[in-house]
Amino acid sequence: MTKAQVVITQEVVDDTDPDTSYLEQDDFAERLAEYRNGDFSFVGVRATALIRVPYGADFIETRISSSGLWGIESDSGQDYFDEVFQEERKTLLEMLQAMHDFEVVASH
């Protein structure tokens, strides 16, 4: 029997509803000005798995993603994004492992 195939990728996604309230503090006046000037935005980093499930001679593809970490300043740098991705990848792998043994709780 052919095994399912999984490809895990990093996604850096625009955060369309970030909590910017910390920028209102006195120590963040310059950073707030940069944000308002559009010098940076906020993003989320998540791990996404493309899952190819064998079905006869073909595969059925589906995707699942970790919940992600959001509210990250977009200029935080790729090293930080990679660090967050590794944590999100661990979560995603735990999610995939949990799907190995499942229970159907409803079928309509």
N, C-alpha and C positions, 0 to 999 in steps of 0.2 A: 504494500500500500504506500502510495506517495504521501509524504509529509506536507503539511502546510508550510508555506514559505512566508517569512516576515522580513520586511525592510524597514528599519527605524531611521527616521530623519529628524533633524532639528528644524523647528519652525520659529521664526521671530515675526510676531504678528502685531500690527498696530493696536494699541490699547485705546479704544474709543471712549472710555469712561474712566480715566485715571483719577485717583485721589491725589490731588495736588495741594492739599491743605497744608502739608509740611512746608511748602514754599512760602507760606504767609508769615512764617516766623522771622524775627528781626535778622537773624544770622544768614538768611537765605535771600536777601533783597537782590543781590547780583544774579543769583541763579533764577529767581523769578523773572527778572528782566530778560534773561536769555530765553526762558521758556516762552514768554509773551512775544518775543522777537522771532520765534520760530527756529531758534538755534538747535533745539532738541525737542523731542516728543517723548511719549511713553510707549513701551511695548510690553508684550508678554512673550515668554519663551516656553515652548512645550515640546514634548516628544510625540511624534506621530508614527504609528505603525501601519504600513500597507500590508495587509494580510491576504495571501493568495491561498484559498482553500481548494484542494483538489475536488473535482466533480467530474467523474468519468475521465475522458481524455483531456478535459479542459480544467480551468481554474475559475473560481468565483472570487472577485476581489472586493474587499471592504477595508475600511479604515477605522482606527480607534486612536484617540489622543489622550495624553495625560491632561490633568486639569490646568497645568501650567503655573508659572509664577508671573504675576502681572504687576504693572506699575514700575517697571524698570526704565530708567532713563536711557533713551536710545543711543546716547554717546558713551555708554558704560564700557564699551569695547568687546571685541569678539572673545577675548579670554574669559570675561565674566559670563557672557552668553554661553560659552562652552561649559563652564562650571555649573551653571544652572541646568543646562541640558543634561549633563551627566546625572544629576539628581532626579530630573524628570524622567530620564531613561530608566532608572532603577524603579521608579513608581510604575511606569508603563509595563516593565517586565513582570512586576508583581501582579498587575492587572491581568496580563496575558496568562500568567500561571494560574490565577484564580479561575479563569475561564476553562481551564482544562477539566475541571470537575464542576458541573453546573446542574441546576435544578430548574425545570420549566415550572414557573409559578402561575402562568396564565397563557391561554391560547384561544384566540377569538376567531 
